[in-house]
């Protein structure tokens, strides 16, 4: 049998049939707000074991501003469509100006979401499977959320979860001094007030230097520089050229 199959070139390496597709590494650049958004869904513990509420969050990667969020009793592509559409309207997103990045969850890859993004003129990209580094900003934001001192071990009901999220995102957007954006708040970066705040910080540091230069070892203090570009998977050749 094998000699006959070999004669007709029908014997092949069977393991080739199990090979996985090669996924391209997403390389996304944002130089201003509302150019690249990242979105994801995480679970919040419900009142009893194995019960959860689902938190949908859309974040601008340049400013770290949470532009939209929702808590629902389940994960649904219809709810994702509603959140994305309302958030794009709220932020006045024009066609062909935004990229929306997500992992490969069922809602993220669903046909209703894909059709909506096509209608809105929004480019969609996805992380590679099992690669959390491809969606770092959403992952980092969820970590901040769940490591807050007031994060609950369990939420008694969905209204309880929504009340917590309302307070958290108000704090995160308006008060949280984010180390990744020069210790500004996401709101100040997103809505363009950061340069004025930066100038005020510089003047305060100059006054402190003039009054007590010995405390600064005669080195003029300056505030951390504002971020000009934010990447998801910065290309290596650009990293090398910029040092």
C-alpha positions in Angstrom: 0.0 0.0 0.0 2.7 2.5 0.9 4.7 1.7 -2.2 1.6 2.4 -4.3 1.0 5.7 -2.4 4.6 6.7 -2.8 4.5 6.0 -6.5 1.6 8.5 -6.8 3.3 11.0 -4.4 0.5 10.6 -1.8 2.7 10.2 1.2 3.3 13.5 3.0 4.2 14.8 6.4 0.9 14.7 8.3 2.0 17.1 11.0 1.8 19.9 8.4 -1.9 19.7 8.6 -1.7 20.8 12.2 0.4 23.9 11.6 -0.9 27.1 13.0 -1.4 30.3 10.9 1.2 33.0 11.3 -0.2 36.2 12.8 1.4 39.5 12.0 2.6 41.5 15.0 0.5 44.7 15.3 2.6 47.9 15.2 0.4 50.9 16.0 1.5 54.5 16.5 -0.4 57.4 18.1 0.9 60.9 18.1 -2.3 62.6 19.4 -5.6 61.6 21.1 -8.3 59.7 19.1 -5.9 58.1 16.7 -5.6 54.6 18.4 -8.0 53.1 20.9 -7.6 49.9 22.8 -10.6 48.0 24.2 -11.1 44.9 26.2 -13.5 43.1 28.6 -12.8 41.9 32.1 -14.8 40.1 34.7 -15.9 41.6 38.0 -16.8 39.1 40.8 -20.5 38.8 41.4 -22.3 38.1 44.7 -21.7 34.4 44.7 -19.0 32.0 43.5 -18.8 31.6 39.7 -21.0 34.7 39.1 -19.5 37.7 37.2 -20.3 41.1 35.8 -18.6 42.1 32.6 -16.8 45.4 32.3 -16.2 46.8 28.8 -13.6 49.5 28.6 -12.4 51.6 25.6 -9.1 53.6 26.2 -7.2 56.1 24.1 -3.6 54.8 24.2 -2.0 58.2 23.7 -3.7 60.0 26.6 -4.7 56.9 28.6 -8.2 58.5 28.8 -11.1 56.0 29.2 -13.4 57.3 26.4 -16.1 54.7 27.1 -17.1 52.0 29.5 -20.0 49.7 30.3 -20.9 47.0 32.8 -23.3 44.3 31.7 -24.5 40.9 33.0 -22.9 39.1 30.1 -20.5 39.4 27.2 -22.4 40.3 24.0 -21.4 41.6 20.6 -24.6 43.7 20.5 -23.6 45.5 23.6 -20.1 46.0 22.2 -21.6 47.5 19.1 -23.7 49.9 21.1 -20.7 51.0 23.3 -18.4 51.5 20.3 -20.9 53.5 18.3 -21.9 55.8 21.2 -18.3 56.4 22.1 -17.3 57.3 18.5 -20.2 59.8 18.4 -19.3 61.3 21.8 -15.7 61.8 20.7 -16.7 63.0 17.3 -14.6 60.5 15.4 -14.3 61.1 11.7 -14.0 58.4 9.1 -10.6 56.9 8.4 -9.0 58.7 11.4 -9.1 56.0 14.1 -7.7 52.5 14.7 -9.5 50.3 17.2 -7.3 47.6 18.7 -8.4 44.5 20.7 -7.5 41.0 21.5 -9.2 38.0 19.9 -12.2 37.5 22.1 -15.5 36.4 20.7 -17.1 39.9 20.9 -13.9 41.6 19.5 -13.9 39.3 16.4 -17.7 39.2 16.0 -19.3 40.1 12.6 -21.6 42.8 14.1 -18.6 44.7 15.5 -16.7 44.3 12.2 -19.7 45.6 10.2 -20.0 48.6 12.5 -16.4 49.5 12.2 -16.6 49.3 8.5 -19.6 51.6 8.4 -17.8 54.1 10.7 -14.6 54.0 8.7 -12.6 52.7 11.7 -9.6 50.4 11.2 -9.6 47.3 13.4 -6.6 45.4 14.5 -6.2 42.4 16.8 -3.5 41.0 19.1 -1.7 37.8 18.4 -3.1 34.8 20.3 -1.9 34.4 23.8 0.2 37.6 23.6 -0.8 40.0 26.3 2.0 42.4 25.3 0.0 43.2 22.1 -2.7 44.9 24.2 -0.6 46.4 27.0 -2.6 49.5 27.8 -5.9 47.8 28.5 -4.1 45.1 30.5 -2.4 47.8 32.6 -5.6 49.7 33.2 -7.4 46.6 34.4 -4.5 46.0 36.8 -4.8 49.5 38.2 -8.5 48.9 38.6 -8.2 45.6 40.5 -5.3 46.7 42.7 -7.2 49.8 44.1 -7.7 49.6 47.9 -11.4 49.9 47.5 -11.8 47.2 44.9 -14.4 44.7 46.2 -13.8 41.0 46.8 -17.4 40.6 45.5 -20.0 43.0 44.1 -23.5 42.5 45.6 -25.3 43.4 42.4 -24.7 45.0 39.0 -25.7 48.5 40.4 -23.1 48.1 43.1 -20.4 47.3 40.3 -21.6 50.3 38.3 -21.4 52.6 41.3 -17.8 51.5 42.0 -16.8 51.9 38.3 -18.3 55.4 38.2 -16.1 56.5 41.0 -13.0 54.7 39.7 -13.1 56.1 36.1 -13.8 59.6 37.4 -10.7 59.3 39.5 -8.7 57.6 36.8 -9.5 60.2 34.1 -9.4 63.4 36.2 -7.1 62.8 39.2 -4.7 59.9 38.5 -1.2 61.2 37.8 -0.1 58.6 35.3 3.6 57.8 35.1 3.4 56.9 31.4 2.2 60.5 30.5 4.7 62.6 32.5 2.6 62.5 35.7 -0.4 64.3 34.0 -3.9 63.2 34.2 -5.4 61.4 31.2 -8.0 64.2 30.9 -5.3 66.9 30.6 -3.5 65.0 27.9 -6.7 64.1 26.0 -8.2 67.6 26.0 -5.0 69.6 25.5 -4.5 71.3 28.8 -1.2 69.5 29.5 1.2 72.1 27.8 -0.1 74.9 30.0 0.2 72.7 33.1 3.7 71.8 32.0 4.7 75.5 31.7 3.3 76.1 35.2 5.3 73.2 36.6 8.5 74.5 35.0 8.0 78.0 36.5 7.4 76.5 40.0 10.6 74.4 39.7 12.5 77.5 38.5 11.3 79.5 41.5 12.4 76.6 43.8 15.8 76.5 42.1 16.3 80.2 42.4 15.4 80.1 46.1 17.4 77.0 47.1 19.8 76.1 44.3 22.0 74.1 46.7 19.2 71.5 47.1 19.4 70.7 43.4 23.2 70.2 43.2 23.3 73.3 40.9 21.3 71.4 38.2 18.2 73.2 36.9 15.1 71.0 37.6 12.7 70.4 34.7 9.4 68.5 34.7 9.2 65.2 32.9 8.8 65.8 29.1 5.4 65.3 27.5 5.1 62.1 25.5 5.1 62.8 21.7 4.5 59.2 20.4 2.9 56.1 21.9 3.4 52.7 20.3 2.0 49.2 20.5 5.0 47.1 19.5 7.5 49.8 18.5 9.5 48.5 15.5 13.1 47.6 16.4 14.7 49.7 13.7 12.9 52.8 15.1 14.0 51.9 18.6 17.6 51.6 17.4 17.6 54.9 15.5 16.2 56.8 18.4 18.6 55.2 20.8 
